[in-house]
Amino acid sequence: MSFRTIEMVVPGILTSDGAGVNLRRIIGSPQLNMLDPFLLLDEFGSNNPEDYISGFPPHPHRGFETITYMLNGKFHHQDSTGNEGHLTDGSVQWMTAGRGVIHSEMPEQTEGLVRGFQLWLNLPKDKKMIPPAYKDIPAENIPRVDFPGGTAKVIAGEFMGATGPGQPHTGMFYYDIELQSEKELSIPVIDGWNAFLYVYEGTILIDQTVKKDQLAVLGKAGDCQIKAADQGAQFIVAAGKPLNEPVSRGGPFVMNTRSEIIQAFTDYQTGVLDKV
């Protein structure tokens, strides 16, 4: 059996977004613009409410999906299609922007702590203009798999017989893994899929060391063999089938051509973005 090796290690950059939310941008940064079909990965987390309390006031999206996974804290979601929901500890918000949606994500302080991730998943060309959709996934609906030396939460895809509740529009999986000290885990990955791991606690070893706050981009063949260092590790791991389509970005819009981006801005400015 062959195993994937690390192609690059990305530290991410500290930046801010929304109305001044401090975060670490790992995918979508100068070091790693995208990893098809993944467009962006942000980690947000702070004990200081001033770092996040202004949140993300109403803003538009078109052409992709946002997957927000909360480790700690609460966010209140509202959007232009009438959806409203609450993210809580361990829950996931899966929003398909499709042809267009305007939404807000505002934090609700939980003992000062907010921590989580937002992953942007590209939509295929033939699905970029599908109707927008929204799904709240409470923590209790995310399968937890216990295995020798650790646990896995299956947000999307299949792992050790468990199927995650996320319903992506392209082939992908998304897990949150905890490995105990010096324990090992093999994760099956389809050859040709792009895969990454982001370590948010501890240290792991693949063919080189990946430390806290680092993302490892893996090669495209073989499974993923991981060993935790002596203090153990917690990390998210995701893999997806590349779309291999042109990508044109314009702030909150991701389409295939520049003219489609211009049309998205026009639709937003004229108030028809979520009514196309």
C-alpha positions as a Markdown table, in Angstrom:
| # | Residue | x | y | z |
|---|---|---|---|---|
| 1 | Met | 0.0 | 0.0 | 0.0 |
| 2 | Ser | 1.3 | 3.5 | -0.9 |
| 3 | Phe | 0.9 | 6.5 | 1.3 |
| 4 | Arg | 0.7 | 10.2 | 0.4 |
| 5 | Thr | 3.7 | 12.5 | 1.2 |
| 6 | Ile | 3.5 | 16.2 | 2.0 |
| 7 | Glu | 3.9 | 18.5 | -1.0 |
| 8 | Met | 4.0 | 21.7 | 1.0 |
| 9 | Val | 3.4 | 23.1 | 4.5 |
| 10 | Val | 1.5 | 26.3 | 4.7 |
| 11 | Pro | 1.5 | 28.5 | 7.9 |
| 12 | Gly | -1.4 | 30.8 | 6.9 |
| 13 | Ile | -1.5 | 34.5 | 7.5 |
| 14 | Leu | -3.1 | 36.6 | 10.3 |
| 15 | Thr | -5.7 | 38.9 | 8.8 |
| 16 | Ser | -9.2 | 40.3 | 9.4 |
| 17 | Asp | -12.5 | 40.0 | 7.6 |
| 18 | Gly | -16.1 | 41.0 | 8.0 |
| 19 | Ala | -16.4 | 43.9 | 10.4 |
| 20 | Gly | -13.0 | 43.3 | 11.9 |
| 21 | Val | -12.9 | 39.7 | 12.9 |
| 22 | Asn | -9.4 | 38.6 | 13.5 |
| 23 | Leu | -8.6 | 35.2 | 11.9 |
| 24 | Arg | -5.9 | 33.0 | 10.3 |
| 25 | Arg | -6.3 | 32.5 | 6.5 |
| 26 | Ile | -4.7 | 29.2 | 5.4 |
| 27 | Ile | -6.3 | 28.5 | 2.0 |
| 28 | Gly | -6.9 | 31.7 | -0.1 |
| 29 | Ser | -3.6 | 33.2 | 1.0 |
| 30 | Pro | -0.6 | 34.3 | -1.1 |
| 31 | Gln | 1.1 | 31.0 | 0.0 |
| 32 | Leu | -1.9 | 28.8 | -1.2 |
| 33 | Asn | -4.4 | 30.5 | -3.4 |
| 34 | Met | -6.7 | 27.5 | -3.6 |
| 35 | Leu | -6.6 | 23.7 | -3.6 |
| 36 | Asp | -9.3 | 22.6 | -6.1 |
| 37 | Pro | -12.2 | 22.3 | -5.2 |
| 38 | Phe | -11.3 | 24.2 | -1.9 |
| 39 | Leu | -11.3 | 28.0 | -2.3 |
| 40 | Leu | -10.7 | 29.2 | 1.2 |
| 41 | Leu | -10.0 | 28.0 | 4.8 |
| 42 | Asp | -10.1 | 30.4 | 7.7 |
| 43 | Glu | -9.6 | 29.6 | 11.4 |
| 44 | Phe | -11.1 | 32.1 | 13.8 |
| 45 | Gly | -10.5 | 31.9 | 17.5 |
| 46 | Ser | -10.1 | 34.2 | 20.5 |
| 47 | Asn | -10.8 | 34.6 | 24.1 |
| 48 | Asn | -11.1 | 38.4 | 23.5 |
| 49 | Pro | -14.6 | 39.4 | 22.3 |
| 50 | Glu | -13.1 | 42.5 | 20.6 |
| 51 | Asp | -11.4 | 40.1 | 18.1 |
| 52 | Tyr | -14.7 | 38.8 | 16.8 |
| 53 | Ile | -17.8 | 40.5 | 18.3 |
| 54 | Ser | -18.4 | 42.8 | 15.3 |
| 55 | Gly | -19.0 | 39.6 | 13.2 |
| 56 | Phe | -19.9 | 39.4 | 9.6 |
| 57 | Pro | -22.8 | 41.9 | 8.8 |
| 58 | Pro | -24.9 | 41.3 | 5.7 |
| 59 | His | -22.8 | 40.4 | 2.6 |
| 60 | Pro | -23.4 | 38.5 | -0.7 |
| 61 | His | -22.1 | 35.2 | -2.1 |
| 62 | Arg | -22.6 | 33.4 | -5.4 |
| 63 | Gly | -21.1 | 30.3 | -7.0 |
| 64 | Phe | -19.9 | 28.2 | -4.0 |
| 65 | Glu | -20.7 | 26.6 | -0.6 |
| 66 | Thr | -19.6 | 27.8 | 2.8 |
| 67 | Ile | -19.1 | 25.2 | 5.6 |
| 68 | Thr | -18.7 | 26.8 | 9.0 |
| 69 | Tyr | -17.7 | 24.4 | 11.8 |
| 70 | Met | -17.7 | 25.7 | 15.4 |
| 71 | Leu | -15.5 | 24.2 | 18.0 |
| 72 | Asn | -16.6 | 26.7 | 20.6 |
| 73 | Gly | -19.0 | 29.6 | 20.7 |
| 74 | Lys | -22.2 | 30.7 | 19.0 |
| 75 | Phe | -23.1 | 32.4 | 15.8 |
| 76 | His | -26.5 | 33.7 | 14.6 |
| 77 | His | -27.2 | 33.3 | 10.9 |
| 78 | Gln | -29.8 | 35.2 | 8.8 |
| 79 | Asp | -30.1 | 35.3 | 5.0 |
| 80 | Ser | -32.1 | 36.9 | 2.2 |
| 81 | Thr | -34.0 | 33.7 | 1.5 |
| 82 | Gly | -35.6 | 33.8 | 5.0 |
| 83 | Asn | -33.4 | 31.2 | 6.6 |
| 84 | Glu | -32.3 | 31.8 | 10.2 |
| 85 | Gly | -30.3 | 29.5 | 12.5 |
| 86 | His | -27.8 | 29.3 | 15.4 |
| 87 | Leu | -24.4 | 27.7 | 15.4 |
| 88 | Thr | -23.4 | 26.3 | 18.7 |
| 89 | Asp | -20.5 | 24.3 | 20.2 |
| 90 | Gly | -19.6 | 21.5 | 17.8 |
| 91 | Ser | -22.2 | 22.3 | 15.2 |
| 92 | Val | -21.9 | 23.0 | 11.4 |
| 93 | Gln | -23.6 | 25.5 | 9.1 |
| 94 | Trp | -23.7 | 24.3 | 5.5 |
| 95 | Met | -24.8 | 27.1 | 3.1 |
| 96 | Thr | -25.0 | 26.7 | -0.6 |
| 97 | Ala | -24.9 | 30.2 | -2.1 |
| 98 | Gly | -25.7 | 28.9 | -5.6 |
| 99 | Arg | -27.1 | 31.7 | -7.8 |
| 100 | Gly | -27.0 | 34.2 | -4.9 |
| 101 | Val | -27.7 | 34.9 | -1.3 |
| 102 | Ile | -27.1 | 37.8 | 1.1 |
| 103 | His | -26.4 | 36.6 | 4.7 |
| 104 | Ser | -25.0 | 37.7 | 8.0 |
| 105 | Glu | -23.1 | 35.7 | 10.6 |
| 106 | Met | -23.0 | 37.4 | 14.0 |
| 107 | Pro | -21.3 | 35.9 | 17.1 |
| 108 | Glu | -23.0 | 35.5 | 20.4 |
| 109 | Gln | -20.4 | 35.5 | 23.2 |
| 110 | Thr | -19.9 | 32.2 | 25.1 |
| 111 | Glu | -17.7 | 32.9 | 28.1 |
| 112 | Gly | -15.5 | 35.0 | 25.8 |
| 113 | Leu | -14.5 | 32.1 | 23.6 |
| 114 | Val | -15.3 | 31.7 | 19.9 |
| 115 | Arg | -13.3 | 29.2 | 17.8 |
| 116 | Gly | -13.9 | 27.4 | 14.6 |
| 117 | Phe | -13.3 | 27.1 | 10.8 |
| 118 | Gln | -14.9 | 28.3 | 7.6 |
| 119 | Leu | -14.2 | 26.3 | 4.5 |
| 120 | Trp | -15.3 | 27.4 | 1.0 |
| 121 | Leu | -16.1 | 24.6 | -1.4 |
| 122 | Asn | -16.4 | 25.5 | -5.1 |
| 123 | Leu | -19.5 | 24.5 | -7.1 |
| 124 | Pro | -19.2 | 22.9 | -10.5 |
| 125 | Lys | -20.0 | 25.2 | -13.5 |
| 126 | Asp | -23.3 | 23.5 | -14.1 |
| 127 | Lys | -24.4 | 24.0 | -10.5 |
| 128 | Lys | -23.2 | 27.6 | -9.8 |
| 129 | Met | -26.7 | 29.0 | -10.5 |
| 130 | Ile | -28.7 | 26.5 | -8.5 |
| 131 | Pro | -31.1 | 27.9 | -5.9 |
| 132 | Pro | -29.5 | 28.8 | -2.6 |
| 133 | Ala | -29.9 | 26.4 | 0.3 |
| 134 | Tyr | -29.1 | 26.3 | 4.0 |
| 135 | Lys | -28.7 | 23.6 | 6.6 |
| 136 | Asp | -28.0 | 23.8 | 10.3 |
| 137 | Ile | -26.3 | 20.6 | 11.5 |
| 138 | Pro | -26.3 | 20.3 | 15.4 |
| 139 | Ala | -23.4 | 18.6 | 17.1 |
| 140 | Glu | -25.5 | 15.6 | 18.1 |
| 141 | Asn | -26.2 | 14.9 | 14.4 |
| 142 | Ile | -22.5 | 14.7 | 13.5 |
| 143 | Pro | -21.3 | 11.0 | 13.8 |
| 144 | Arg | -18.5 | 10.4 | 16.2 |
| 145 | Val | -16.3 | 7.3 | 15.5 |
| 146 | Asp | -14.1 | 5.9 | 18.2 |
| 147 | Phe | -11.1 | 3.9 | 17.1 |
| 148 | Pro | -8.0 | 2.6 | 18.9 |
| 149 | Gly | -6.0 | 5.7 | 19.8 |
| 150 | Gly | -8.5 | 8.4 | 18.9 |
| 151 | Thr | -11.8 | 9.7 | 17.6 |
| 152 | Ala | -13.2 | 11.2 | 14.4 |
| 153 | Lys | -16.2 | 13.5 | 13.8 |
| 154 | Val | -17.5 | 12.9 | 10.3 |
| 155 | Ile | -18.9 | 16.2 | 8.9 |
| 156 | Ala | -19.1 | 15.0 | 5.3 |
| 157 | Gly | -18.2 | 11.8 | 3.5 |
| 158 | Glu | -17.7 | 8.3 | 4.9 |
| 159 | Phe | -15.3 | 7.1 | 7.5 |
| 160 | Met | -15.2 | 3.7 | 9.2 |
| 161 | Gly | -18.8 | 3.0 | 8.4 |
| 162 | Ala | -20.1 | 6.4 | 9.5 |
| 163 | Thr | -21.6 | 8.9 | 7.0 |
| 164 | Gly | -21.5 | 12.6 | 7.7 |
| 165 | Pro | -24.6 | 14.8 | 7.3 |
| 166 | Gly | -23.0 | 17.3 | 5.0 |
| 167 | Gln | -24.3 | 17.0 | 1.4 |
| 168 | Pro | -21.7 | 18.6 | -1.0 |
| 169 | His | -22.4 | 19.0 | -4.7 |
| 170 | Thr | -19.0 | 17.5 | -5.6 |
| 171 | Gly | -17.0 | 14.6 | -4.3 |
| 172 | Met | -15.4 | 15.4 | -0.9 |
| 173 | Phe | -15.0 | 14.5 | 2.7 |
| 174 | Tyr | -14.4 | 16.5 | 5.8 |
| 175 | Tyr | -13.4 | 15.1 | 9.2 |
| 176 | Asp | -12.3 | 16.4 | 12.6 |
| 177 | Ile | -9.7 | 14.0 | 14.1 |
| 178 | Glu | -8.2 | 13.6 | 17.6 |
| 179 | Leu | -5.2 | 11.3 | 17.9 |
| 180 | Gln | -3.7 | 10.3 | 21.3 |
| 181 | Ser | 0.0 | 10.4 | 22.0 |
| 182 | Glu | 2.1 | 8.5 | 19.4 |
| 183 | Lys | -1.0 | 6.8 | 18.0 |
| 184 | Glu | -1.3 | 6.2 | 14.2 |
| 185 | Leu | -4.2 | 6.4 | 11.8 |
| 186 | Ser | -4.6 | 5.6 | 8.1 |
| 187 | Ile | -7.2 | 7.6 | 6.2 |
| 188 | Pro | -8.3 | 6.3 | 2.8 |
| 189 | Val | -8.3 | 8.9 | 0.0 |
| 190 | Ile | -9.3 | 8.4 | -3.6 |
| 191 | Asp | -6.4 | 8.7 | -6.0 |
| 192 | Gly | -6.5 | 12.0 | -7.9 |
| 193 | Trp | -8.3 | 13.9 | -5.1 |
| 194 | Asn | -6.7 | 16.9 | -3.5 |
| 195 | Ala | -6.2 | 16.5 | 0.2 |
| 196 | Phe | -5.0 | 18.6 | 3.2 |
| 197 | Leu | -4.7 | 18.4 | 6.9 |
| 198 | Tyr | -4.7 | 21.4 | 9.3 |
| 199 | Val | -3.4 | 21.0 | 12.8 |
| 200 | Tyr | -5.1 | 23.1 | 15.4 |
| 201 | Glu | -3.7 | 21.4 | 18.5 |
| 202 | Gly | -0.5 | 19.4 | 18.9 |
| 203 | Thr | 1.8 | 18.0 | 16.3 |
| 204 | Ile | 1.6 | 15.2 | 13.7 |
| 205 | Leu | 4.1 | 13.3 | 11.6 |
| 206 | Ile | 3.4 | 12.1 | 8.0 |
| 207 | Asp | 6.7 | 12.1 | 6.1 |
| 208 | Gln | 7.6 | 15.4 | 7.9 |
| 209 | Thr | 6.4 | 17.2 | 11.0 |
| 210 | Val | 3.3 | 19.4 | 10.9 |
| 211 | Lys | 2.8 | 21.6 | 13.9 |
| 212 | Lys | -0.1 | 23.6 | 15.4 |
| 213 | Asp | -1.4 | 26.3 | 13.0 |
| 214 | Gln | 0.1 | 24.6 | 9.9 |
| 215 | Leu | -1.6 | 23.1 | 6.9 |
| 216 | Ala | -0.1 | 20.2 | 5.0 |
| 217 | Val | -1.0 | 19.7 | 1.3 |
| 218 | Leu | -0.6 | 16.1 | 0.4 |
| 219 | Gly | 0.3 | 14.3 | -2.9 |
| 220 | Lys | -2.4 | 12.9 | -5.1 |
| 221 | Ala | -1.9 | 9.2 | -4.8 |
| 222 | Gly | -2.3 | 6.7 | -1.9 |
| 223 | Asp | -3.9 | 6.9 | 1.5 |
| 224 | Cys | -2.9 | 9.2 | 4.3 |
| 225 | Gln | -0.8 | 7.7 | 7.1 |
| 226 | Ile | -0.6 | 10.0 | 10.2 |
| 227 | Lys | 1.1 | 9.7 | 13.6 |
| 228 | Ala | 0.6 | 12.0 | 16.5 |
| 229 | Ala | 3.5 | 13.3 | 18.4 |
| 230 | Asp | 4.0 | 12.7 | 22.1 |
| 231 | Gln | 1.4 | 15.3 | 23.2 |
| 232 | Gly | -1.2 | 14.1 | 20.8 |
| 233 | Ala | -2.9 | 16.1 | 18.1 |
| 234 | Gln | -6.2 | 17.5 | 16.9 |
| 235 | Phe | -6.7 | 18.3 | 13.2 |
| 236 | Ile | -9.2 | 18.7 | 10.4 |
| 237 | Val | -8.6 | 16.7 | 7.2 |
| 238 | Ala | -10.5 | 17.2 | 3.9 |
| 239 | Ala | -10.1 | 15.9 | 0.4 |
| 240 | Gly | -12.1 | 16.6 | -2.8 |
| 241 | Lys | -12.3 | 15.7 | -6.4 |
| 242 | Pro | -10.8 | 18.5 | -8.5 |
| 243 | Leu | -13.3 | 20.3 | -10.8 |
| 244 | Asn | -10.5 | 21.3 | -13.2 |
| 245 | Glu | -12.6 | 24.3 | -14.4 |
| 246 | Pro | -11.6 | 28.0 | -14.8 |
| 247 | Val | -12.0 | 30.0 | -11.6 |
| 248 | Ser | -12.7 | 33.7 | -11.6 |
| 249 | Arg | -12.9 | 35.5 | -8.2 |
| 250 | Gly | -14.4 | 38.8 | -7.3 |
| 251 | Gly | -14.5 | 39.2 | -3.5 |
| 252 | Pro | -17.6 | 37.3 | -2.3 |
| 253 | Phe | -18.3 | 35.8 | -5.8 |
| 254 | Val | -16.6 | 32.8 | -7.4 |
| 255 | Met | -17.6 | 32.0 | -11.0 |
| 256 | Asn | -15.9 | 30.7 | -14.2 |
| 257 | Thr | -15.4 | 33.9 | -16.2 |
| 258 | Arg | -14.8 | 37.6 | -15.5 |
| 259 | Ser | -18.0 | 38.5 | -17.3 |
| 260 | Glu | -19.9 | 36.3 | -14.8 |
| 261 | Ile | -18.3 | 38.1 | -11.9 |
| 262 | Ile | -19.3 | 41.5 | -13.4 |
| 263 | Gln | -22.8 | 40.2 | -13.7 |
| 264 | Ala | -22.8 | 39.0 | -10.1 |
| 265 | Phe | -21.8 | 42.5 | -8.9 |
| 266 | Thr | -24.5 | 44.1 | -11.2 |
| 267 | Asp | -27.1 | 41.7 | -9.8 |
| 268 | Tyr | -26.1 | 42.6 | -6.2 |
| 269 | Gln | -26.1 | 46.3 | -6.8 |
| 270 | Thr | -29.5 | 46.2 | -8.5 |
| 271 | Gly | -31.0 | 44.1 | -5.8 |
| 272 | Val | -31.7 | 41.0 | -7.8 |
| 273 | Leu | -28.8 | 38.7 | -6.8 |
| 274 | Asp | -30.9 | 36.3 | -4.8 |
| 275 | Lys | -33.8 | 36.5 | -7.3 |
| 276 | Val | -32.1 | 35.5 | -10.5 |
